[in-house]
Amino acid sequence: MWVVKLGGSLGLDAALPRWLSLLAECGGGRVIVVPGGGAFADQARQAQARWQFDDLAAHNMAVLGMAQTGLMMQALCPALQIATGEALLRTVLQHGRAAVWLPLDLLREAPDELTHWGVSADSLALWLAHRLHAERLMVVKSCPIEAGYSLRQLGEAGVLDAGFAERARSAAFPIDVLQSTELQRARALLLDETLNCGLSRQ
């Protein structure tokens, strides 16, 4: 099973439909797409900045933003199947489909280690990959990615959240961070299960 996080910024990227088609075509039975919050989550940030409500409410709003992005992705590529919760995600894969995760199970009634802005959708995808014992995590970004950077360096550059590299230290699976222009690289990874590359955690 692979977890593939598509950055919310891809919501404005012409490459988005091609990414979705690739994952539906090559990821049937093994890929779970994690949508970023994109402009929907940005609305939560702006509302919190205006009204100064707590991070718990902002977290829940951002999670709903991820769900909205996920619904949009499935509408663009109906071959993908919506699922909430671990059991439903596994069921979709067992039926040979690629899934889009609506992370409604991350809605919280009380603060915990996930309910602050230091945990981005990238780290939530990592959290899901840990939970499901994934074989690989792929994070796709629309921003430029410096070749050779480690996860720590990507965090320092703002490509990943600052805590991602530390959270990834215990990951038992490879982690790849790709730019949205790297469709062919993603296809090669998906089609070659013998590859075991991934970025350094350091």
Summary of the structure (lengths in Angstrom):
residues: 202
radius of gyration: 15.8
end to end distance: 24.7
largest distance: 50.5
contacts: 680
relative contact order: 0.18
helix: 47%
strand: 13%
